[in-house]
Amino acid sequence: MEHFVNNGYGWTCRLCQTEETTEPRAPHTGARGRFFSEGEAEEREPRLSTAARARWRDDSRRVLQCPRCGVEERVKT
């Protein structure tokens, strides 16, 4: 695939993944850990731990879409 890579636990946008790794991390603020706020039933529209994680555009699962940059690509079967 041209725009996405499957890293074993989901499809990730190549462009956004490289941008996330080059951005400096936020300093530690002493707040609760991410695992305390990312439970399955915490919110109706859960946020992913990485914004570069692709989502399926439709129920047929043929087109991946990056929620961060909006790039789409059809999965060849």
Rosetta blueprint (number, residue, H / E / L):
1 M L
2 E L
3 H L
4 F E
5 V E
6 N E
7 N L
8 G L
9 Y L
10 G L
11 W E
12 T E
13 C E
14 R H
15 L H
16 C H
17 Q H
18 T H
19 E H
20 E H
21 T H
22 T H
23 E L
24 P L
25 R L
26 A L
27 P L
28 H L
29 T L
30 G L
31 A L
32 R L
33 G L
34 R H
35 F H
36 F H
37 S H
38 E L
39 G L
40 E L
41 A L
42 E L
43 E L
44 R L
45 E L
46 P L
47 R L
48 L L
49 S L
50 T L
51 A L
52 A L
53 R E
54 A L
55 R E
56 W E
57 R L
58 D L
59 D L
60 S L
61 R L
62 R L
63 V E
64 L E
65 Q E
66 C L
67 P L
68 R L
69 C L
70 G L
71 V L
72 E E
73 E E
74 R E
75 V L
76 K L
77 T L
